Amino acid sequence: MTEPGAALGKWRHDMKNQLGIILGFAELLLQELDPADARRADIQEIHSAAKRAMELLASLPSSGESAKP
Amino acid sequence: MSENRPTLLAIDDEPGMLALVERFARGLNFNVICHPEGRGAIEHVSQLHPDVVLVDLQMPDVNGLDVLKAIREVDPHCNVVLMTGHASVDSAIEAVRLGALDYLTKPLDFDRLRDLLTTVEKGIERREALMKIDADVAHQFEFQGMIGRSAAMQDLFDSIRRLAPHVRTVLITGETGTGKELVARAFHKVGPRRDRRFLTVNCSAVVDTLFESELFGHQRGAFTGATETKIGVFEHADGGTLFLDEVGELPMSVQPKLLRAVEYGEVQRVGSLESKHVDVHVIGATNRDLRAAAAGGQFRSDLYYRLGIMEIHLAPLRDRREDIPLLTAAFIRDAAKRLNRPLSGISIPAERLLQQAPWDGNIRELRNVVERACLLCEGRMLSEREITAAMKTSPRMVFGPSGSETGAERAELEGDLLSTVQRTQIDRILKRVGGNKTQAARLLGISRRSLYRWIDRLDRVEAGPSRSED
């Protein structure tokens, strides 16, 4: 792997980890909260956004591929 | 109580990930220890004794697979689960090959992690339940402090029940550590004299010249130093039971007098012309072949035949291996209670090691090994590691069959063996028993004198080479 490629790989890994933590905590809170709890909707938003971010991260071209406009 | 909860060790360089795993596993009643780097975790794993380890595959200081390898070297039966953000077929195959319990991808699938942790917890519960069953069965098969469901032991218990009300003399033979004194006590407790005295004389511990006085007493002035009239153990045990341990070591000179005491109940104090009549049940015990000794002229044959009217032979532990799990369970339960440790079971490989060991020192050796292992164990489950360590410091495992070495050789060997044991271990054992050297020596399977010698030697080593005065 080239140097920029390696840096990108590490960035991906770190970013995925951070998103995984957000997703994980949001999931735990959703499991624990009462279904009628008003905060559920807010947490659901956090969870969905983190999930979308994870999908966006996965769609990023891997190292070696050139990013398409 | 946190000590009774299973322990999860989480290793990840990402603090948020550790916090997430900790929060989740605590909810499943796990005790969670977090480590931010692999190398430090490897160093601590032997002290932490986790039931399950969750380790990140990619960490800056060390690869998760290397952590897995290192953990399995320290504790081959520890459950290790790898987690990774970049799953690959190669690393998954390698993880399974190295014995990982599972391979999880990030973001964590909590349902799968819950299933895994539940599996680990159920496994521990199963081992603990088995252990409890063994201990309960041991209790059912206990007779006067002896445990055994083997045919040999059941026959022995039956014999004691049948014979104890009738016999006056018994000779108990068997290898060292087979429980001869327990059998003697059982005869006394089951017999009609249970409320009377039970006295023990270890014939190998009495100086030859004092034997007669010890057994039969002496009159004042009977010999130099006899400033007071003293009654012997036979008179003292009148109406009760006298247990002569290591009776094969009895000097030839005393044997005719013992025969008279056993045969006619007649004893004569040293220096007295008068005989006294006593009514004593005599139980002798020996690990020697007294029949051969009598045939060879080293033991009086008339005394042998008198004592051996009822001969009870105790089977060595290797001939009744089916009793080992029950004995082990009972010893662990006792040690846990006495040492106030949360021990509740033994791993299958550790149990297998105990099952297959030669046990030249019989039950006494098994008990000492189990006790030492309990002392070394930081967790709730005795593992192969502690049993192996405890066996390594067991003199009989190293010295070979009993009786093959002289006292001096044995002391020397004990010294050599101990020199391989680290000071920290000795210190740890001493600390656990509150500095009680007698108890520490017993747990180490050595004499108190050897322990003192060892501490002395270590102190000299630590003080460095002696300096000559300028």
Interface residues (C-beta under 8 A of the other chain):
Chain A: H13 K16 N17 Q18 L19 G20 I21 L23 G24 F25 E27 L28 Q31 M54
Chain B: E14 G16 M17 A19 L20 R23 F24 G27 Q58 G85 H86 K106 P107 L108 F110
